[in-house]
């Protein structure tokens, strides 16, 4: 039953579900009605708050079957990525929290230990669940506990290397473990890669000729791969004719295979899961589902099946209610295409997120110059190194949080070879409702230690365009360009430029140098105006390139009484830390205070809420700066050291750390 057909359904069955036992008692007819009510509920709630809609519409029956066969929380469910865990939350008694889904005080958009004993892993980076499951199954075996472990993994996650490393170990360990492959042919967009193509061939008919037709149709309509991959498969037709079934692919690893089964048939999935549970070793249950199933706007959304509407939308159409605005991603996408028009050596790489990162714009115009590697950031970085060795300039576009997974590759495969690769990090900084695993607050600290790597943080559309061009012009090492999510800030022109540093505001008095990183530039200007009302002069600068620290920025620091940095990243190892070190190396004794994000996992909430909690608002920063600079004028109080063992009382100035850092 489709959502629009069951919109009048009062949800009576769903209201009776307070835990998995309630689902176990239902008849087949009741389960069908419950599935329809769940879809009504999902669309109604997510249409008000935003959230992951398409993935959850696709796993309704699959989740119900899991809870009927297994006994959560004694049996553990591990959801890879967690995009598809909303139905699990509903079945385990958390329906009331959906009114504030992904909002402060409401449910997390991912599994959360704090919410329920039915949730275990919270990390929402893809391709990790099988490794968790391998270790958990080994622990239960060693402890002599008979508990089932069920890992739900999308076919998109199977493009990640960790899945295959885990499968290799799972097969060797031979412990009871059920792997549910939720195969909908998509991660965000259609799943890309040879392994994904192999799975997709089995969706409707395992016969080889039908398989080849399905692959041809799928690849022929995919702009990021297309005809060349089909020709390769066709050329090796005879060699793989007897090996296209998934039984061969998985059972060669030593893992039992069941399927494919219709993932929207509760009885079929339940039967497969019961067989898997009784096997006594690792089993893959291959469930074919449809992302967005049962809600026509999601089914008809070619981009991503309404994967994750960012805000409220119209239930009838699936269209966002908020007026469209120019996003940071849009500006990057537009400028990258312009650069590619001028430079045929510029190519794009993304990790299963062509649309969300803007790379899709380049793919539409130059499909042969864009590579979607699947959920495989490590491979993306080293493949980019290979492209650079081949004379090209790759632009790798990923979310800031996901590049953390490829640190070793950026360090040793790219930077050590001084290769010209540009990494563009979307969703940098505090990004809001997706919570701690998606905050892009680590990149400036983590990658700031990479020798020869340059990091740029644009403040508006004009500087994003300029700094992207500067990045791709670098030919002797890697570059990073980072920017936040959401609507782009209004252009903030510089008053003047000192070397590589933009001066955004200044006064005759040189009391404070306020270094505002990236999107905090406007905040810096507001702070300067507030502090000026207290009689102090503030020079606000945007360093533009935050790593390495420029000599121009150090020189400016030396001409002020106090330096304050404010950044949308963790303080430890951040821009403030780096500037303090550069000032020490230059023998500057000017005190420095750094404002940023503490090294703790921040809860989910809006960006504004979290920044307010952290004291990163114009009012808070202005109060801090005023207090710090005013204390520079206060007389130094003597420090009295109590006499002991006949020592003579001593006085002296209170010791201060070099640069006066807190």
Helices and strands as residue ranges (DSSP letters): G 4-6, H 12-15, H 20-24, H 28-49, E 51-52, H 54-57, H 60-69, E 76-79, H 86-91, G 95-100, H 129-143, E 149-154, G 157-159, H 161-173, E 177-183, H 194-200, H 208-220, H 227-235, H 237-240, H 246-251, E 256-262, H 266-277, E 282-288, H 296-299, E 308-309, H 328-342, E 346-350, H 354-357, H 359-365, G 367-369, E 370-372, H 377-389, E 393-399, H 400-403, G 404-406, H 407-408, I 409-415, E 422-426, G 436-438, H 443-446, G 447-449, E 454-457, H 461-473, E 479-482, E 496-498, E 501-505, E 512-516, G 518-520, H 521-532, E 538-542, E 545-547, H 551-558, E 562-570, H 575-585, E 591-597, H 607-613, H 618-632, G 658-660
